[in-house]
Amino acid sequence: MSNFVLAFRSKPDVMATEEEISDWNAWFQKLGGSVVDKGNRIGEVTLLGEGAGANQISGYSVIDASDFSGAVEIAKGCPGLKYGGSVEVGQPIAM
């Protein structure tokens, strides 16, 4: 088992509805012990450099999965995906 970071992205200045919040809570409950750090939502964001996109980072979590493909499978259940958001999956590298 290894830790993976899920970086959630959504459109700027969009507040989550009660339905979305309920979906997120249900998803985290379903993940159970796979959640290492539920993380936080992120407010104000400034992107430096090239490549500004339609979605900006809006939160993150750390999960435990058997391998990278297992982490991707978990991320596919991210409720933000059905509301126009996206999720990036990354594995921390020891420095």
Secondary structure, 3 states (H helix, E strand, C coil): CEEEEEEEEECCCCCCCHHHHHHHHHHHHHHHHHEEEEEEECCCCCCCCCCCCCCEEEEEEEEEECCHHHHHHHHCCCHHHHHCCEEEEECCCCC
